[in-house]
Amino acid sequence: MPEHERKNACTAETLSSVVEQMEEDIVFGRLRPRERLIEDDLIERFAVKRHIIRQALAELETRNLAVRERGKGARVHDYTPEEVRELYAFREILESSAASRIPLPADPALIKELTAIHHTYAKAVEAGDLRGIFRSNIRFHEVLFSACGNRYLAEATNLYAMKSNFIRFYAGQSPTTFAGSRDVHAQIIEALKAGDRERLVDLCVRHQHPSPKAYIETYRRLFGKG
């Protein structure tokens, strides 16, 4: 590999690692809503150059995890209840549309892949492994909606699911919540096997409901509004 390509690959890998670690810090509450993200502190923490941190903050902003303001720097994003309602209303449109387009009965290869991811998720829930829960949940929905046959719809579905990761974990880091998601994933797989379109769409929509409700209740408790 030419030297410039090797350097570019190393830079991309470093950037991905920084983004992943900061994403998890925000999603799991190690960095709190409205907390400042100071470039110099991040440069020291990750031992990288400033342009890497700036690119990482830009990516986190794309995922609605950070906000950058001219002259003020960056901070962890905080969603208002109205923003949460709007985001989940749009996700409902996207995911119901994607679910309605998945060929049924589902391809056995899809069932096999989702079942393997589901088992990984279930083990993570049993172990209380937040990182495993987070990553395997993302993968489950990426694979599920990639089967809709429309790459743009699948991409949009994944993007707006990613934008809501913080909401999902902000007030929902309880064994009961994750066990509930595990059970819904199993039911989604069964609906795919049975070719039950109505149930599949209903499960994909109802699967979203607990997270915004828990977030808004917590927001009202903390800030007394919303």
ZIFENGI-V367251 format. One record per residue. N is the residue number from 1. D_CENTER is the distance of its C-alpha to the mean C-alpha in Angstrom with 1 decimal. Layout:
# ZIFENGI-V367251
[[N:D_CENTER] [N:D_CENTER]]
This chain:
# ZIFENGI-V367251
[[1:33.8] [2:35.2] [3:34.7] [4:32.7] [5:30.3] [6:29.9] [7:29.2] [8:26.6] [9:24.8] [10:25.0] [11:23.7] [12:20.7] [13:20.0] [14:20.6] [15:18.3] [16:15.4] [17:16.2] [18:16.5] [19:13.2] [20:11.5] [21:13.7] [22:13.3] [23:9.5] [24:10.1] [25:13.1] [26:11.6] [27:8.7] [28:11.6] [29:14.2] [30:16.4] [31:16.3] [32:16.9] [33:16.5] [34:19.3] [35:20.1] [36:21.6] [37:20.3] [38:23.8] [39:24.2] [40:27.2] [41:25.5] [42:22.5] [43:25.1] [44:27.0] [45:24.2] [46:22.8] [47:26.3] [48:25.4] [49:26.9] [50:26.1] [51:24.9] [52:22.1] [53:20.9] [54:21.3] [55:19.3] [56:16.5] [57:16.6] [58:16.7] [59:13.6] [60:11.8] [61:13.6] [62:12.2] [63:8.6] [64:10.4] [65:10.4] [66:14.0] [67:17.1] [68:20.2] [69:23.5] [70:26.8] [71:29.1] [72:26.7] [73:24.2] [74:20.6] [75:18.9] [76:15.7] [77:14.5] [78:15.4] [79:14.8] [80:18.0] [81:18.2] [82:19.3] [83:16.3] [84:14.0] [85:16.5] [86:16.5] [87:12.8] [88:12.7] [89:16.1] [90:15.0] [91:12.0] [92:14.8] [93:17.1] [94:14.8] [95:13.8] [96:17.4] [97:18.8] [98:16.9] [99:17.9] [100:21.4] [101:21.8] [102:21.0] [103:24.5] [104:25.9] [105:27.0] [106:24.1] [107:25.1] [108:25.8] [109:23.9] [110:20.7] [111:21.6] [112:22.4] [113:19.1] [114:17.0] [115:19.4] [116:19.2] [117:15.4] [118:16.0] [119:18.7] [120:16.6] [121:14.2] [122:17.4] [123:19.0] [124:16.2] [125:16.5] [126:20.2] [127:20.1] [128:17.9] [129:15.9] [130:12.7] [131:11.6] [132:12.6] [133:10.8] [134:7.4] [135:8.2] [136:10.1] [137:7.9] [138:5.7] [139:9.3] [140:10.8] [141:9.3] [142:9.9] [143:13.4] [144:14.1] [145:13.7] [146:15.3] [147:18.3] [148:18.9] [149:21.2] [150:20.1] [151:18.3] [152:17.7] [153:16.3] [154:14.0] [155:12.9] [156:12.5] [157:10.6] [158:7.9] [159:8.2] [160:8.1] [161:5.2] [162:3.4] [163:6.3] [164:5.9] [165:3.7] [166:7.3] [167:9.0] [168:8.0] [169:9.3] [170:11.9] [171:14.4] [172:13.3] [173:14.0] [174:16.9] [175:18.1] [176:18.9] [177:15.4] [178:14.0] [179:17.3] [180:16.9] [181:13.6] [182:15.5] [183:18.4] [184:16.7] [185:15.4] [186:19.1] [187:20.3] [188:18.3] [189:19.9] [190:23.2] [191:23.0] [192:22.4] [193:25.4] [194:27.5] [195:26.8] [196:26.2] [197:24.5] [198:24.9] [199:23.3] [200:20.3] [201:19.6] [202:20.2] [203:17.9] [204:14.9] [205:15.8] [206:16.8] [207:13.7] [208:12.0] [209:15.0] [210:14.9] [211:11.9] [212:13.5] [213:16.8] [214:16.3] [215:14.9] [216:17.9] [217:20.3] [218:19.3] [219:19.5] [220:22.9] [221:24.1] [222:23.4] [223:24.5] [224:26.7] [225:25.5] [226:23.2]]
